[in-house]
Amino acid sequence: MKKTISAALLALSMTPALLLAQGPPPPGEGPGPEQGPGGHGFTIRIAPPPPPRERPGPPPGQGYVWVAGYQHWDGRGYGWVPGHYERPPRPHAAWVPHHWQHRHGAWVMVEGHWR
């Protein structure tokens, strides 16, 4: 039993070194060093596709705001995250949508937030 636990601990301790030895992902296939505002987001080299047209239904109640969907990068490709209704965290708050910015030859996801 002790040998099994020791072997497992040794394997876990080597995992970070193995990950570092693999090096960074190829361009366009993963996160990059550039960050969006506040350190959020990541960069890729493949432009996002145009968003599909969303047709929000009526809000579920008074005071709800439509939060538009966005293209999400999962490390292999883009996928659509549909929009939804949300209540603002405080009166007169405005939603700033998720969006992609082209910076220095890469695409950076800027996460949506309340302003």
C-alpha positions as CSV (number, residue, x, y, z in Angstrom):
1,M,0.0,0.0,0.0
2,K,2.8,2.4,0.9
3,K,4.5,1.8,-2.5
4,T,1.3,2.5,-4.3
5,I,0.8,5.8,-2.5
6,S,4.5,6.8,-3.0
7,A,4.3,6.0,-6.7
8,A,1.1,8.1,-7.0
9,L,2.6,11.0,-5.2
10,L,5.7,10.8,-7.4
11,A,3.6,10.9,-10.5
12,L,1.6,13.9,-9.3
13,S,4.7,15.8,-8.4
14,M,6.1,15.3,-11.9
15,T,2.9,16.4,-13.7
16,P,3.8,20.2,-13.7
17,A,7.3,19.3,-15.1
18,L,5.7,17.2,-17.9
19,L,3.3,19.9,-18.8
20,L,6.1,22.5,-19.0
21,A,8.2,20.1,-21.1
22,Q,5.5,20.0,-23.7
23,G,5.9,23.7,-24.4
24,P,3.2,26.2,-25.4
25,P,0.3,25.1,-27.7
26,P,0.7,25.8,-31.4
27,P,-0.6,29.2,-32.6
28,G,-4.4,29.3,-32.8
29,E,-4.8,26.3,-30.5
30,G,-4.8,27.7,-27.1
31,P,-4.4,30.5,-24.6
32,G,-1.7,33.0,-25.2
33,P,0.2,35.5,-23.0
34,E,-2.0,38.5,-23.7
35,Q,-4.9,39.2,-21.4
36,G,-8.1,41.2,-21.6
37,P,-8.9,44.0,-19.1
38,G,-8.4,43.0,-15.5
39,G,-6.4,40.0,-16.5
40,H,-9.4,38.2,-17.9
41,G,-9.6,36.5,-21.3
42,F,-7.1,34.8,-23.5
43,T,-5.8,35.1,-27.1
44,I,-6.0,33.0,-30.2
45,R,-5.0,33.4,-33.8
46,I,-8.3,32.3,-35.4
47,A,-10.9,35.0,-35.9
48,P,-14.3,34.3,-34.3
49,P,-17.2,33.5,-36.7
50,P,-20.1,36.0,-36.9
51,P,-22.6,35.5,-34.2
52,P,-25.9,33.8,-35.1
53,R,-29.0,36.0,-34.9
54,E,-30.6,35.7,-31.5
55,R,-34.3,36.3,-31.0
56,P,-34.9,36.8,-27.3
57,G,-38.4,36.2,-26.1
58,P,-40.1,38.4,-23.6
59,P,-38.3,39.0,-20.3
60,P,-39.3,36.8,-17.4
61,G,-40.2,39.8,-15.4
62,Q,-39.8,43.6,-14.9
63,G,-36.3,44.8,-14.6
64,Y,-34.6,42.0,-16.5
65,V,-31.9,42.8,-19.1
66,W,-31.0,40.7,-22.2
67,V,-27.4,39.5,-21.9
68,A,-26.4,38.6,-25.5
69,G,-24.7,35.4,-26.4
70,Y,-21.1,35.1,-27.5
71,Q,-18.5,32.9,-29.3
72,H,-16.5,30.9,-26.8
73,W,-13.1,29.4,-27.6
74,D,-12.7,25.9,-25.9
75,G,-9.1,25.3,-27.0
76,R,-10.1,23.5,-30.2
77,G,-12.7,25.8,-31.8
78,Y,-15.5,28.2,-31.2
79,G,-18.9,27.4,-29.8
80,W,-21.9,29.6,-29.3
81,V,-23.0,30.4,-25.7
82,P,-26.6,31.6,-26.0
83,G,-27.8,34.8,-24.5
84,H,-30.2,35.0,-21.5
85,Y,-32.0,37.4,-19.3
86,E,-30.5,38.7,-16.1
87,R,-31.4,41.1,-13.4
88,P,-28.8,43.9,-13.0
89,P,-26.8,43.8,-9.8
90,R,-27.8,47.4,-9.0
91,P,-30.2,50.1,-10.3
92,H,-29.1,51.7,-13.6
93,A,-26.3,49.1,-14.2
94,A,-25.6,48.6,-17.9
95,W,-24.4,45.3,-19.5
96,V,-21.2,45.5,-21.6
97,P,-21.3,42.4,-23.8
98,H,-18.5,39.9,-24.3
99,H,-16.6,40.7,-27.4
100,W,-13.4,39.8,-29.3
101,Q,-10.7,42.4,-30.0
102,H,-7.9,42.0,-32.6
103,R,-4.6,42.9,-30.9
104,H,-1.1,42.4,-32.2
105,G,-2.1,39.6,-34.6
106,A,-4.2,37.7,-32.1
107,W,-7.8,37.7,-31.0
108,V,-8.5,38.5,-27.3
109,M,-11.8,37.7,-25.5
110,V,-13.0,40.6,-23.4
111,E,-15.5,39.2,-20.9
112,G,-18.9,40.9,-20.5
113,H,-19.5,42.8,-17.3
114,W,-21.9,45.1,-15.6
115,R,-20.9,48.8,-15.6
